[in-house]
Amino acid sequence: MGTVAWLDTAIVFPSIDNALAEPNGLLAAGGDLSVERLIHAYQRGIFPWFEQDQPILWWSPEPRSVVIPGHLKISRSLARTLRGNRFEVRCDTQFSEVIRACAEPRSYSNETWISPEMIDAYIRLHHEGYAHSIEVYAASELVGGLYGVSLGRMFFGESMFHRVTDASKVAFAYLDRLMLDLDCPLIDCQIPNAHLDSLGANTISRSEFKRYLAQNELESNPIDWQLVPEHLPSW
């Protein structure tokens, strides 16, 4: 039976090969949510996920849920929505509002893992240029979106929300097309679930995910998110 490493002030993680099989992917606990530690974690395929009454927990599940840009499944109804121009899509104009919306209770649960501590941490990441949002508007009102972390040319998705039908799917479709246009090899979706699977997510092994991470570490031409608004796609 494996053990979970307890992190101290040193910004270091054990190898993701040491993650537990049950609960799937649990690797370490403790530490903090500083910008430096979060970047160090994502570069190694690790992300924080914990509830309000828990210590910070760090995960790297096996298998990994991912979307290869260009392979998103767009239904006929979603395609009609995209072509119908019901929504306006922007990038990085209301990051704080997006992450707070993602933290709101869902119809099926009042619980959230996006605690005030997590919100503050990812807003800091956004201010440092590492966390980004895709936002969907109807009549100038924010009705859906998603956020995640971008390092090199990879995008590590975190959460999405919608207040009207299809708004989060529109955000994901724009992210997928944008990442395809910008030569992003992989959108990390972290933990498999039926909703992601319905949108075209697949699972890959930890060893394959590590190969993507290693290639990304060598990437000398990272995505310039200041130019992303100019590259937002259209249908």
Helices and strands as residue ranges (DSSP letters): E 5-7, G 16-18, E 26-30, H 35-43, E 47-48, E 57-59, E 64-67, H 76-83, E 88-91, H 95-102, H 116-127, E 131-138, E 141-151, E 154-162, H 167-181, E 187-190, H 194-198, E 202-204, H 206-217, H 228-231
